[in-house]
Amino acid sequence: MANLTNDRISAEVLAAAEQQVKDGIQMIQNALPFLIGLTPAERINLPKINVSNKVFTEDAINAAVNNAALIPPFVKVDEMARDLALFQKLDAIGGMLQQVVEKVSDTQLLAGSEAYASALMVYKLLGAASAAGFEGAKSSYGQLRERFKQVSAAAASSSSPQ
């Protein structure tokens, strides 16, 4: 809450910094032009690699290389190795990016929380000022109060049996 003692964040993103971040994101996308998007169904249905099956995959690649005569030509062992190497490099990059995304999300959550908590305090103060008859408070309080009427009406209509 920016107006109380619990003010954990007080910052702004300057236009130059915002542009620098956007340029950096674009640079990442340009550096990795092969990145793709999956459908939700693909994300669910694709077999996933984890620690134990990563080792299995490494062992399978080694076994295929060491027993090349037993592996049919449609199994592209070099492509398996390339895919695994890509997975490992993207795992490292993704971990770093996830840390940044988490910090951005946490900072956004905190900034929004502080702004909203302060807005609720303003709403309560204007309600008290309106009840006490202070000039101008009634219209400002009424305008803010409309938001809660809309939220209450939406909540009531969504909980009604259909």
TIVO-2410 file (N, C-alpha, C; in nm, 3 decimals):
# residues 162
REC num residu      c1      c2      c3 atome chaine
REC   1      M   0.085  -0.117   0.000     N      A
REC   1      M   0.000   0.000   0.000    CA      A
REC   1      M   0.089   0.123   0.000     C      A
REC   2      A   0.092   0.190  -0.107     N      A
REC   2      A   0.188   0.297  -0.127    CA      A
REC   2      A   0.174   0.409  -0.024     C      A
REC   3      N   0.056   0.428   0.034     N      A
REC   3      N   0.036   0.539   0.126    CA      A
REC   3      N   0.051   0.499   0.272     C      A
REC   4      L   0.080   0.373   0.299     N      A
REC   4      L   0.097   0.328   0.436    CA      A
REC   4      L   0.241   0.285   0.458     C      A
REC   5      T   0.269   0.228   0.572     N      A
REC   5      T   0.406   0.189   0.603    CA      A
REC   5      T   0.452   0.067   0.525     C      A
REC   6      N   0.361  -0.006   0.463     N      A
REC   6      N   0.396  -0.127   0.390    CA      A
REC   6      N   0.413  -0.096   0.241     C      A
REC   7      D   0.514  -0.020   0.207     N      A
REC   7      D   0.542   0.017   0.068    CA      A
REC   7      D   0.667  -0.056   0.023     C      A
REC   8      R   0.648  -0.174  -0.035     N      A
REC   8      R   0.762  -0.258  -0.072    CA      A
REC   8      R   0.819  -0.225  -0.209     C      A
REC   9      I   0.742  -0.157  -0.293     N      A
REC   9      I   0.790  -0.127  -0.428    CA      A
REC   9      I   0.757   0.017  -0.463     C      A
REC  10      S   0.855   0.086  -0.514     N      A
REC  10      S   0.834   0.221  -0.563    CA      A
REC  10      S   0.932   0.239  -0.679     C      A
REC  11      A   0.883   0.213  -0.797     N      A
REC  11      A   0.970   0.214  -0.914    CA      A
REC  11      A   0.888   0.250  -1.037     C      A
REC  12      E   0.957   0.278  -1.144     N      A
REC  12      E   0.891   0.298  -1.272    CA      A
REC  12      E   0.982   0.245  -1.382     C      A
REC  13      V   0.918   0.204  -1.490     N      A
REC  13      V   0.993   0.159  -1.606    CA      A
REC  13      V   1.000   0.276  -1.703     C      A
REC  14      L   1.117   0.331  -1.719     N      A
REC  14      L   1.134   0.442  -1.811    CA      A
REC  14      L   1.120   0.391  -1.954     C      A
REC  15      A   1.081   0.479  -2.043     N      A
REC  15      A   1.058   0.441  -2.183    CA      A
REC  15      A   1.182   0.376  -2.245     C      A
REC  16      A   1.299   0.429  -2.213     N      A
REC  16      A   1.423   0.374  -2.270    CA      A
REC  16      A   1.447   0.232  -2.219     C      A
REC  17      A   1.419   0.207  -2.092     N      A
REC  17      A   1.436   0.073  -2.036    CA      A
REC  17      A   1.334  -0.023  -2.095     C      A
REC  18      E   1.211   0.023  -2.110     N      A
REC  18      E   1.107  -0.061  -2.171    CA      A
REC  18      E   1.148  -0.101  -2.313     C      A
REC  19      Q   1.199  -0.005  -2.389     N      A
REC  19      Q   1.241  -0.035  -2.526    CA      A
REC  19      Q   1.360  -0.130  -2.527     C      A
REC  20      Q   1.452  -0.112  -2.433     N      A
REC  20      Q   1.569  -0.200  -2.425    CA      A
REC  20      Q   1.526  -0.343  -2.396     C      A
REC  21      V   1.428  -0.362  -2.307     N      A
REC  21      V   1.377  -0.495  -2.276    CA      A
REC  21      V   1.309  -0.555  -2.399     C      A
REC  22      K   1.225  -0.477  -2.465     N      A
REC  22      K   1.156  -0.525  -2.585    CA      A
REC  22      K   1.257  -0.563  -2.694     C      A
REC  23      D   1.361  -0.482  -2.709     N      A
REC  23      D   1.465  -0.513  -2.806    CA      A
REC  23      D   1.538  -0.642  -2.768     C      A
REC  24      G   1.563  -0.660  -2.639     N      A
REC  24      G   1.628  -0.782  -2.591    CA      A
REC  24      G   1.543  -0.905  -2.617     C      A
REC  25      I   1.413  -0.894  -2.596     N      A
REC  25      I   1.323  -1.006  -2.625    CA      A
REC  25      I   1.324  -1.037  -2.774     C      A
REC  26      Q   1.321  -0.933  -2.855     N      A
REC  26      Q   1.326  -0.955  -2.999    CA      A
REC  26      Q   1.459  -1.016  -3.040     C      A
REC  27      M   1.568  -0.976  -2.973     N      A
REC  27      M   1.699  -1.032  -3.001    CA      A
REC  27      M   1.700  -1.182  -2.970     C      A
REC  28      I   1.637  -1.221  -2.859     N      A
REC  28      I   1.628  -1.364  -2.824    CA      A
REC  28      I   1.551  -1.438  -2.932     C      A
REC  29      Q   1.438  -1.382  -2.974     N      A
REC  29      Q   1.358  -1.448  -3.079    CA      A
REC  29      Q   1.436  -1.458  -3.210     C      A
REC  30      N   1.512  -1.355  -3.242     N      A
REC  30      N   1.594  -1.358  -3.365    CA      A
REC  30      N   1.707  -1.461  -3.354     C      A
REC  31      A   1.762  -1.475  -3.233     N      A
REC  31      A   1.872  -1.569  -3.213    CA      A
REC  31      A   1.824  -1.714  -3.216     C      A
REC  32      L   1.695  -1.735  -3.188     N      A
REC  32      L   1.637  -1.870  -3.185    CA      A
REC  32      L   1.518  -1.876  -3.280     C      A
REC  33      P   1.541  -1.860  -3.411     N      A
REC  33      P   1.429  -1.851  -3.505    CA      A
REC  33      P   1.350  -1.981  -3.521     C      A
REC  34      F   1.402  -2.090  -3.470     N      A
REC  34      F   1.336  -2.220  -3.482    CA      A
REC  34      F   1.233  -2.245  -3.373     C      A
REC  35      L   1.220  -2.153  -3.276     N      A
REC  35      L   1.124  -2.173  -3.167    CA      A
REC  35      L   0.984  -2.187  -3.224     C      A
REC  36      I   0.907  -2.277  -3.167     N      A
REC  36      I   0.771  -2.302  -3.215    CA      A
REC  36      I   0.673  -2.292  -3.099     C      A
REC  37      G   0.547  -2.285  -3.133     N      A
REC  37      G   0.440  -2.290  -3.034    CA      A
REC  37      G   0.362  -2.420  -3.052     C      A
REC  38      L   0.322  -2.479  -2.942     N      A
REC  38      L   0.243  -2.601  -2.946    CA      A
REC  38      L   0.099  -2.571  -2.908     C      A
REC  39      T   0.010  -2.654  -2.955     N      A
REC  39      T  -0.129  -2.642  -2.913    CA      A
REC  39      T  -0.141  -2.700  -2.772     C      A
REC  40      P  -0.245  -2.664  -2.699     N      A
REC  40      P  -0.264  -2.725  -2.567    CA      A
REC  40      P  -0.269  -2.879  -2.573     C      A
REC  41      A  -0.332  -2.933  -2.677     N      A
REC  41      A  -0.340  -3.079  -2.690    CA      A
REC  41      A  -0.201  -3.139  -2.711     C      A
REC  42      E  -0.118  -3.072  -2.791     N      A
REC  42      E   0.019  -3.122  -2.812    CA      A
REC  42      E   0.097  -3.121  -2.682     C      A
REC  43      R   0.081  -3.014  -2.604     N      A
REC  43      R   0.153  -3.006  -2.476    CA      A
REC  43      R   0.114  -3.122  -2.384     C      A
REC  44      I  -0.011  -3.160  -2.389     N      A
REC  44      I  -0.059  -3.270  -2.304    CA      A
REC  44      I  -0.012  -3.404  -2.358     C      A
REC  45      N  -0.023  -3.423  -2.489     N      A
REC  45      N  -0.003  -3.555  -2.548    CA      A
REC  45      N   0.142  -3.592  -2.581     C      A
REC  46      L   0.229  -3.496  -2.594     N      A
REC  46      L   0.368  -3.530  -2.627    CA      A
REC  46      L   0.436  -3.599  -2.509     C      A
REC  47      P   0.515  -3.704  -2.537     N      A
REC  47      P   0.592  -3.763  -2.427    CA      A
REC  47      P   0.695  -3.661  -2.378     C      A
REC  48      K   0.712  -3.655  -2.247     N      A
REC  48      K   0.799  -3.553  -2.189    CA      A
REC  48      K   0.925  -3.615  -2.132     C      A
REC  49      I   1.034  -3.539  -2.144     N      A
REC  49      I   1.162  -3.586  -2.092    CA      A
REC  49      I   1.177  -3.534  -1.950     C      A
REC  50      N   1.231  -3.619  -1.864     N      A
REC  50      N   1.265  -3.578  -1.727    CA      A
REC  50      N   1.403  -3.633  -1.696     C      A
REC  51      V   1.445  -3.625  -1.572     N      A
REC  51      V   1.581  -3.665  -1.537    CA      A
REC  51      V   1.608  -3.811  -1.575     C      A
REC  52      S   1.516  -3.899  -1.537     N      A
REC  52      S   1.543  -4.041  -1.562    CA      A
REC  52      S   1.534  -4.077  -1.709     C      A
REC  53      N   1.435  -4.023  -1.780     N      A
REC  53      N   1.428  -4.060  -1.922    CA      A
REC  53      N   1.524  -3.979  -2.009     C      A
REC  54      K   1.585  -3.875  -1.953     N      A
REC  54      K   1.694  -3.806  -2.023    CA      A
REC  54      K   1.816  -3.900  -2.027     C      A
REC  55      V   1.844  -3.963  -1.915     N      A
REC  55      V   1.954  -4.059  -1.910    CA      A
REC  55      V   1.923  -4.176  -2.003     C      A
REC  56      F   1.799  -4.222  -2.004     N      A
REC  56      F   1.759  -4.330  -2.095    CA      A
REC  56      F   1.783  -4.289  -2.240     C      A
REC  57      T   1.747  -4.164  -2.274     N      A
REC  57      T   1.765  -4.114  -2.410    CA      A
REC  57      T   1.914  -4.111  -2.446     C      A
REC  58      E   1.997  -4.063  -2.354     N      A
REC  58      E   2.142  -4.063  -2.377    CA      A
REC  58      E   2.193  -4.205  -2.399     C      A
REC  59      D   2.146  -4.298  -2.316     N      A
REC  59      D   2.187  -4.438  -2.330    CA      A
REC  59      D   2.141  -4.496  -2.463     C      A
REC  60      A   2.020  -4.463  -2.506     N      A
REC  60      A   1.967  -4.513  -2.633    CA      A
REC  60      A   2.049  -4.460  -2.751     C      A
REC  61      I   2.088  -4.333  -2.744     N      A
REC  61      I   2.172  -4.275  -2.850    CA      A
REC  61      I   2.306  -4.349  -2.855     C      A
REC  62      N   2.366  -4.369  -2.739     N      A
REC  62      N   2.495  -4.441  -2.734    CA      A
REC  62      N   2.480  -4.584  -2.786     C      A
REC  63      A   2.371  -4.649  -2.746     N      A
REC  63      A   2.348  -4.787  -2.792    CA      A
REC  63      A   2.329  -4.791  -2.943     C      A
REC  64      A   2.256  -4.692  -2.996     N      A
REC  64      A   2.234  -4.688  -3.141    CA      A
REC  64      A   2.364  -4.662  -3.217     C      A
REC  65      V   2.447  -4.574  -3.163     N      A
REC  65      V   2.576  -4.545  -3.227    CA      A
REC  65      V   2.665  -4.669  -3.223     C      A
REC  66      N   2.666  -4.737  -3.109     N      A
REC  66      N   2.752  -4.855  -3.091    CA      A
REC  66      N   2.699  -4.979  -3.164     C      A
REC  67      N   2.573  -4.977  -3.204     N      A
REC  67      N   2.512  -5.091  -3.272    CA      A
REC  67      N   2.445  -5.044  -3.401     C      A
REC  68      A   2.514  -4.962  -3.475     N      A
REC  68      A   2.458  -4.900  -3.596    CA      A
REC  68      A   2.402  -5.002  -3.694     C      A
REC  69      A   2.461  -5.119  -3.704     N      A
REC  69      A   2.413  -5.221  -3.799    CA      A
REC  69      A   2.275  -5.274  -3.762     C      A
REC  70      L   2.236  -5.259  -3.635     N      A
REC  70      L   2.107  -5.309  -3.590    CA      A
REC  70      L   1.995  -5.205  -3.599     C      A
REC  71      I   2.030  -5.084  -3.629     N      A
REC  71      I   1.933  -4.974  -3.631    CA      A
REC  71      I   1.896  -4.943  -3.776     C      A
REC  72      P   1.766  -4.950  -3.808     N      A
REC  72      P   1.724  -4.922  -3.947    CA      A
REC  72      P   1.754  -4.778  -3.986     C      A
REC  73      P   1.773  -4.754  -4.116     N      A
REC  73      P   1.813  -4.620  -4.161    CA      A
REC  73      P   1.709  -4.511  -4.137     C      A
REC  74      F   1.582  -4.548  -4.115     N      A
REC  74      F   1.482  -4.443  -4.090    CA      A
REC  74      F   1.494  -4.384  -3.948     C      A
REC  75      V   1.570  -4.449  -3.862     N      A
REC  75      V   1.598  -4.394  -3.729    CA      A
REC  75      V   1.723  -4.306  -3.744     C      A
REC  76      K   1.703  -4.179  -3.731     N      A
REC  76      K   1.812  -4.082  -3.750    CA      A
REC  76      K   1.879  -4.054  -3.615     C      A
REC  77      V   1.980  -4.131  -3.585     N      A
REC  77      V   2.048  -4.120  -3.456    CA      A
REC  77      V   2.114  -3.984  -3.441     C      A
REC  78      D   2.171  -3.932  -3.548     N      A
REC  78      D   2.233  -3.799  -3.540    CA      A
REC  78      D   2.128  -3.692  -3.507     C      A
REC  79      E   2.007  -3.709  -3.558     N      A
REC  79      E   1.898  -3.614  -3.527    CA      A
REC  79      E   1.853  -3.630  -3.381     C      A
REC  80      M   1.851  -3.753  -3.332     N      A
REC  80      M   1.820  -3.776  -3.190    CA      A
REC  80      M   1.920  -3.700  -3.102     C      A
REC  81      A   2.047  -3.712  -3.136     N      A
REC  81      A   2.152  -3.645  -3.058    CA      A
REC  81      A   2.138  -3.494  -3.068     C      A
REC  82      R   2.106  -3.445  -3.188     N      A
REC  82      R   2.088  -3.301  -3.208    CA      A
REC  82      R   1.968  -3.250  -3.126     C      A
REC  83      D   1.858  -3.328  -3.126     N      A
REC  83      D   1.740  -3.289  -3.047    CA      A
REC  83      D   1.770  -3.286  -2.898     C      A
REC  84      L   1.845  -3.385  -2.850     N      A
REC  84      L   1.880  -3.389  -2.709    CA      A
REC  84      L   1.971  -3.271  -2.672     C      A
REC  85      A   2.066  -3.240  -2.758     N      A
REC  85      A   2.155  -3.126  -2.732    CA      A
REC  85      A   2.074  -2.995  -2.730     C      A
REC  86      L   1.978  -2.983  -2.823     N      A
REC  86      L   1.892  -2.865  -2.824    CA      A
REC  86      L   1.811  -2.858  -2.695     C      A
REC  87      F   1.756  -2.970  -2.654     N      A
REC  87      F   1.679  -2.975  -2.528    CA      A
REC  87      F   1.764  -2.924  -2.412     C      A
REC  88      Q   1.889  -2.972  -2.403     N      A
REC  88      Q   1.975  -2.936  -2.291    CA      A
REC  88      Q   2.010  -2.786  -2.292     C      A
REC  89      K   2.038  -2.733  -2.410     N      A
REC  89      K   2.070  -2.590  -2.416    CA      A
REC  89      K   1.948  -2.504  -2.387     C      A
REC  90      L   1.832  -2.544  -2.440     N      A
REC  90      L   1.709  -2.468  -2.412    CA      A
REC  90      L   1.668  -2.482  -2.266     C      A
REC  91      D   1.701  -2.594  -2.204     N      A
REC  91      D   1.672  -2.612  -2.062    CA      A
REC  91      D   1.746  -2.507  -1.980     C      A
REC  92      A   1.872  -2.485  -2.013     N      A
REC  92      A   1.952  -2.385  -1.941    CA      A
REC  92      A   1.899  -2.243  -1.968     C      A
REC  93      I   1.873  -2.213  -2.095     N      A
REC  93      I   1.821  -2.081  -2.131    CA      A
REC  93      I   1.684  -2.060  -2.068     C      A
REC  94      G   1.599  -2.162  -2.078     N      A
REC  94      G   1.463  -2.152  -2.023    CA      A
REC  94      G   1.463  -2.129  -1.873     C      A
REC  95      G   1.554  -2.194  -1.803     N      A
REC  95      G   1.563  -2.173  -1.658    CA      A
REC  95      G   1.596  -2.029  -1.624     C      A
REC  96      M   1.687  -1.971  -1.698     N      A
REC  96      M   1.722  -1.830  -1.676    CA      A
REC  96      M   1.605  -1.739  -1.707     C      A
REC  97      L   1.537  -1.767  -1.819     N      A
REC  97      L   1.422  -1.685  -1.857    CA      A
REC  97      L   1.308  -1.700  -1.756     C      A
REC  98      Q   1.287  -1.821  -1.706     N      A
REC  98      Q   1.181  -1.842  -1.607    CA      A
REC  98      Q   1.206  -1.762  -1.480     C      A
REC  99      Q   1.331  -1.749  -1.440     N      A
REC  99      Q   1.363  -1.669  -1.323    CA      A
REC  99      Q   1.325  -1.523  -1.346     C      A
REC 100      V   1.355  -1.473  -1.466     N      A
REC 100      V   1.321  -1.334  -1.499    CA      A
REC 100      V   1.169  -1.317  -1.505     C      A
REC 101      V   1.101  -1.411  -1.572     N      A
REC 101      V   0.955  -1.402  -1.584    CA      A
REC 101      V   0.890  -1.406  -1.446     C      A
REC 102      E   0.942  -1.491  -1.357     N      A
REC 102      E   0.886  -1.499  -1.222    CA      A
REC 102      E   0.905  -1.366  -1.148     C      A
REC 103      K   1.023  -1.306  -1.161     N      A
REC 103      K   1.046  -1.177  -1.095    CA      A
REC 103      K   0.957  -1.068  -1.154     C      A
REC 104      V   0.940  -1.067  -1.286     N      A
REC 104      V   0.851  -0.968  -1.349    CA      A
REC 104      V   0.708  -0.989  -1.298     C      A
REC 105      S   0.662  -1.114  -1.296     N      A
REC 105      S   0.527  -1.143  -1.248    CA      A
REC 105      S   0.509  -1.106  -1.102     C      A
REC 106      D   0.607  -1.140  -1.018     N      A
REC 106      D   0.598  -1.108  -0.876    CA      A
REC 106      D   0.597  -0.957  -0.853     C      A
REC 107      T   0.682  -0.885  -0.926     N      A
REC 107      T   0.687  -0.740  -0.912    CA      A
REC 107      T   0.557  -0.677  -0.959     C      A
REC 108      Q   0.503  -0.728  -1.071     N      A
REC 108      Q   0.374  -0.679  -1.121    CA      A
REC 108      Q   0.264  -0.705  -1.019     C      A
REC 109      L   0.263  -0.825  -0.960     N      A
REC 109      L   0.163  -0.860  -0.859    CA      A
REC 109      L   0.172  -0.766  -0.739     C      A
REC 110      L   0.294  -0.743  -0.690     N      A
REC 110      L   0.313  -0.656  -0.575    CA      A
REC 110      L   0.272  -0.512  -0.607     C      A
REC 111      A   0.314  -0.460  -0.721     N      A
REC 111      A   0.280  -0.322  -0.757    CA      A
REC 111      A   0.128  -0.307  -0.771     C      A
REC 112      G   0.065  -0.402  -0.836     N      A
REC 112      G  -0.081  -0.397  -0.850    CA      A
REC 112      G  -0.151  -0.408  -0.717     C      A
REC 113      S  -0.100  -0.495  -0.630     N      A
REC 113      S  -0.159  -0.512  -0.498    CA      A
REC 113      S  -0.150  -0.384  -0.416     C      A
REC 114      E  -0.033  -0.322  -0.418     N      A
REC 114      E  -0.016  -0.198  -0.344    CA      A
REC 114      E  -0.107  -0.088  -0.399     C      A
REC 115      A  -0.117  -0.078  -0.530     N      A
REC 115      A  -0.204   0.025  -0.590    CA      A
REC 115      A  -0.350  -0.001  -0.554     C      A
REC 116      Y  -0.394  -0.128  -0.564     N      A
REC 116      Y  -0.533  -0.162  -0.535    CA      A
REC 116      Y  -0.565  -0.144  -0.387     C      A
REC 117      A  -0.473  -0.184  -0.298     N      A
REC 117      A  -0.495  -0.167  -0.155    CA      A
REC 117      A  -0.508  -0.018  -0.122     C      A
REC 118      S  -0.427   0.064  -0.184     N      A
REC 118      S  -0.437   0.209  -0.163    CA      A
REC 118      S  -0.568   0.263  -0.219     C      A
REC 119      A  -0.610   0.209  -0.333     N      A
REC 119      A  -0.738   0.252  -0.391    CA      A
REC 119      A  -0.853   0.217  -0.298     C      A
REC 120      L  -0.849   0.100  -0.236     N      A
REC 120      L  -0.954   0.062  -0.140    CA      A
REC 120      L  -0.953   0.155  -0.019     C      A
REC 121      M  -0.834   0.197   0.023     N      A
REC 121      M  -0.825   0.291   0.135    CA      A
REC 121      M  -0.887   0.426   0.095     C      A
REC 122      V  -0.858   0.472  -0.026     N      A
REC 122      V  -0.917   0.597  -0.075    CA      A
REC 122      V  -1.069   0.585  -0.078     C      A
REC 123      Y  -1.118   0.472  -0.125     N      A
REC 123      Y  -1.262   0.447  -0.132    CA      A
REC 123      Y  -1.325   0.456   0.007     C      A
REC 124      K  -1.263   0.392   0.105     N      A
REC 124      K  -1.316   0.396   0.242    CA      A
REC 124      K  -1.309   0.537   0.300     C      A
REC 125      L  -1.199   0.608   0.274     N      A
REC 125      L  -1.186   0.745   0.325    CA      A
REC 125      L  -1.291   0.837   0.262     C      A
REC 126      L  -1.313   0.820   0.131     N      A
REC 126      L  -1.415   0.903   0.065    CA      A
REC 126      L  -1.554   0.865   0.115     C      A
REC 127      G  -1.576   0.738   0.147     N      A
REC 127      G  -1.705   0.696   0.205    CA      A
REC 127      G  -1.727   0.763   0.339     C      A
REC 128      A  -1.623   0.766   0.421     N      A
REC 128      A  -1.634   0.833   0.552    CA      A
REC 128      A  -1.654   0.983   0.534     C      A
REC 129      A  -1.581   1.042   0.440     N      A
REC 129      A  -1.595   1.186   0.414    CA      A
REC 129      A  -1.734   1.218   0.361     C      A
REC 130      S  -1.787   1.132   0.276     N      A
REC 130      S  -1.922   1.151   0.223    CA      A
REC 130      S  -2.026   1.142   0.334     C      A
REC 131      A  -2.011   1.043   0.421     N      A
REC 131      A  -2.104   1.026   0.533    CA      A
REC 131      A  -2.097   1.145   0.629     C      A
REC 132      A  -1.980   1.207   0.639     N      A
REC 132      A  -1.963   1.323   0.727    CA      A
REC 132      A  -2.006   1.453   0.660     C      A
REC 133      G  -2.038   1.445   0.529     N      A
REC 133      G  -2.088   1.563   0.460    CA      A
REC 133      G  -1.983   1.654   0.400     C      A
REC 134      F  -1.862   1.605   0.380     N      A
REC 134      F  -1.759   1.688   0.320    CA      A
REC 134      F  -1.793   1.716   0.174     C      A
REC 135      E  -1.772   1.840   0.133     N      A
REC 135      E  -1.807   1.883  -0.002    CA      A
REC 135      E  -1.725   1.807  -0.107     C      A
REC 136      G  -1.789   1.757  -0.210     N      A
REC 136      G  -1.725   1.688  -0.320    CA      A
REC 136      G  -1.702   1.540  -0.296     C      A
REC 137      A  -1.710   1.496  -0.172     N      A
REC 137      A  -1.681   1.356  -0.141    CA      A
REC 137      A  -1.790   1.263  -0.193     C      A
REC 138      K  -1.915   1.310  -0.188     N      A
REC 138      K  -2.027   1.223  -0.225    CA      A
REC 138      K  -2.017   1.178  -0.371     C      A
REC 139      S  -1.987   1.270  -0.462     N      A
REC 139      S  -1.981   1.232  -0.604    CA      A
REC 139      S  -1.863   1.140  -0.632     C      A
REC 140      S  -1.748   1.168  -0.572     N      A
REC 140      S  -1.631   1.081  -0.592    CA      A
REC 140      S  -1.656   0.943  -0.533     C      A
REC 141      Y  -1.713   0.939  -0.414     N      A
REC 141      Y  -1.744   0.811  -0.351    CA      A
REC 141      Y  -1.847   0.734  -0.433     C      A
REC 142      G  -1.947   0.803  -0.483     N      A
REC 142      G  -2.050   0.739  -0.564    CA      A
REC 142      G  -1.992   0.680  -0.692     C      A
REC 143      Q  -1.900   0.752  -0.753     N      A
REC 143      Q  -1.836   0.701  -0.875    CA      A
REC 143      Q  -1.757   0.573  -0.846     C      A
REC 144      L  -1.681   0.573  -0.738     N      A
REC 144      L  -1.604   0.453  -0.702    CA      A
REC 144      L  -1.696   0.339  -0.659     C      A
REC 145      R  -1.804   0.372  -0.592     N      A
REC 145      R  -1.897   0.271  -0.544    CA      A
REC 145      R  -1.964   0.193  -0.657     C      A
REC 146      E  -1.978   0.257  -0.773     N      A
REC 146      E  -2.038   0.190  -0.890    CA      A
REC 146      E  -1.961   0.063  -0.926     C      A
REC 147      R  -1.832   0.064  -0.906     N      A
REC 147      R  -1.749  -0.053  -0.938    CA      A
REC 147      R  -1.793  -0.173  -0.854     C      A
REC 148      F  -1.820  -0.149  -0.727     N      A
REC 148      F  -1.860  -0.259  -0.640    CA      A
REC 148      F  -2.003  -0.305  -0.670     C      A
REC 149      K  -2.087  -0.215  -0.716     N      A
REC 149      K  -2.222  -0.255  -0.756    CA      A
REC 149      K  -2.213  -0.347  -0.877     C      A
REC 150      Q  -2.126  -0.314  -0.974     N      A
REC 150      Q  -2.109  -0.396  -1.094    CA      A
REC 150      Q  -2.054  -0.533  -1.058     C      A
REC 151      V  -1.956  -0.537  -0.968     N      A
REC 151      V  -1.896  -0.664  -0.925    CA      A
REC 151      V  -2.000  -0.748  -0.852     C      A
REC 152      S  -2.078  -0.686  -0.763     N      A
REC 152      S  -2.181  -0.759  -0.689    CA      A
REC 152      S  -2.288  -0.813  -0.782     C      A
REC 153      A  -2.329  -0.733  -0.880     N      A
REC 153      A  -2.430  -0.779  -0.976    CA      A
REC 153      A  -2.378  -0.895  -1.060     C      A
REC 154      A  -2.253  -0.888  -1.102     N      A
REC 154      A  -2.194  -0.996  -1.182    CA      A
REC 154      A  -2.181  -1.123  -1.099     C      A
REC 155      A  -2.143  -1.110  -0.973     N      A
REC 155      A  -2.128  -1.226  -0.885    CA      A
REC 155      A  -2.265  -1.289  -0.858     C      A
REC 156      A  -2.365  -1.207  -0.840     N      A
REC 156      A  -2.500  -1.258  -0.814    CA      A
REC 156      A  -2.555  -1.331  -0.935     C      A
REC 157      S  -2.531  -1.277  -1.054     N      A
REC 157      S  -2.584  -1.343  -1.175    CA      A
REC 157      S  -2.509  -1.471  -1.206     C      A
REC 158      S  -2.379  -1.479  -1.172     N      A
REC 158      S  -2.304  -1.601  -1.201    CA      A
REC 158      S  -2.335  -1.710  -1.100     C      A
REC 159      S  -2.382  -1.675  -0.981     N      A
REC 159      S  -2.415  -1.777  -0.881    CA      A
REC 159      S  -2.561  -1.820  -0.889     C      A
REC 160      S  -2.639  -1.754  -0.973     N      A
REC 160      S  -2.780  -1.791  -0.988    CA      A
REC 160      S  -2.792  -1.921  -1.064     C      A
REC 161      P  -2.883  -2.011  -1.022     N      A
REC 161      P  -2.903  -2.135  -1.098    CA      A
REC 161      P  -2.960  -2.105  -1.235     C      A
REC 162      Q  -2.915  -2.183  -1.333     N      A
REC 162      Q  -2.959  -2.156  -1.470    CA      A
REC 162      Q  -3.041  -2.268  -1.524     C      A
***
